[in-house]
Amino acid sequence: MDGPSGPLGTAPVVTCDGEFMEGSKAHSICRTYYKVGFFGLPWFWATNIWLFLPHFRSKRGDPVIRSCTLNRCTARSTFKIMLKQIAGG
C-alpha cells in the first residue's frame, strides 16, 4: 500500500512499529481485542493500546482506532480499580 488509501478506499493505519495495516483489518483487530478483554482477558486492552499507540497519542489519527483505544484505556483503568477494591488493596 504505497498510496494514501488501501484497496477498498480505507486509509492505512500505522501500528506501533511504523508499519501500515489496511484500515478495515485494523478496525476489526481493534474491536476483537475489545470484546476479548471483556471476557476476563483485560491485557488485550493494553495490547490494543500498544499496537495502535500512534493513533492513541495523536489527535489526527484514525478516528475509529483513536476512539477504540481511548475506550479501552478507560475500561482497563476501571477494571484495575475494581480489581484492587475486590482484593482489599
Secondary structure, 3 states (H helix, E strand, C coil): CCCCCCCCCCCCEECCCCCEECHHHHHHHHHHHHHHHHCCCCHHHHHHHHHCHHHHHCCCCCHHHHHHHHHHHHHHHHHHHHHHHHHCC
